[in-house]
Amino acid sequence: MPLKAFRGPKVWLWRWRRNPLKRRADVVEAWVVLGAWLLTLLLGVAAGLAAARSVEHGLARERAAWRPAVAHVVERVPGTSPAHGHVSSGERIWAEVRWSTADGSTHTGQVRVKPGSRAGTRVTVWTDPRGRLVGRPTTASEAAFRAALIGVLVGVSAAAVPFVGGLALRGRLERRRMEDWDAEWARFGPQWGRTV
């Protein structure tokens, strides 16, 4: 593990100040750090906003296109009816249902219904424009929350790329600076003990 250079007390923006001891590597490192931070910020915000907008528009299209339909249970569902037994209100069983679309075509599919439902029991299902079963569309508030969450995750992930790249480049510059110091020390170090 290479030794880190002694940094001394932290001075803000020291790489940007005039200093006769400032090396070219210090200036390069300053620009690398600045560029990495700017790219991290810009890329993270842009990617996060784009992802959030895309998710929110997609969910809004689903809300606009998906419609509820009344379906009927095809045959009696096994289990005890909630009116006759002690069944939790959240318990549901998969059953086959049949519904008709606006164009008159009949479709069948599997949905979760209450146990003990009789044949012909009405069930509300959600369908896409082709009449296929889909899940309940998200509400506007659920869509906003989901879009914000995905936007943050995408933004952080996208921002990680230039951030890690900047750290790697800065680490490479640090190693090179240490190698240069070692080379100079090897050249001038033996001369320290000499007296003229």
C-alpha positions, 0 to 999 in steps of 0.5 A: 500500500503506497504511502500518502503524501503528508497533506498538512492542515486542510486549506480550501482551494489551495490548488487554485491559488498562486504558489511557486511550489505548485507542480503541474500534477497539482493543477491537473489533479485540481481540474480532474477533481473539478471535472469529476464533481461537475460530471457527477452532479450533472449526469446524476441530476439529468439521468435521475430527472429523465428516468423519473419523467419516463416512469411517470409518463409510462404510468400515466399512459397505463392509467389512461389506457387500462379500464375496469371490467366486470368479470364473472367467476366461471365455477365455484371456488373451493374454500369457505365463504367469508360469511360462513367461516372465519376467513381473513379479509385479505385471503384470496384464491386463484379462480377462472373468470370470464369477461366481455370487452367493448367490441363484444369478444369474450375473454377468460383468465385467472384472478384472485377472488374470495374463497367460496365464491359461487359461479357467476359472482361479479369481480372487477378486473382491469384490462388493457386496450386489447382486453388482456388482464392487467393489474390495477393501475397505480394512482397518481400519488403512487406513480409520483412516489415510484417515479421519484424513487426510481429517479433517485436510484438511477441518478445515484447510479449514473452519478457513480460512474464519473465519481468512481472514474474521478477517484480512480484517476486521482488515485493514479495521479497520487501514485505517479506523484509518489513515484516521482518523489521516490525517484527524486529522493533516490537521486538527492537523498544520498547527498544529504549526508555530505558536507562540503 
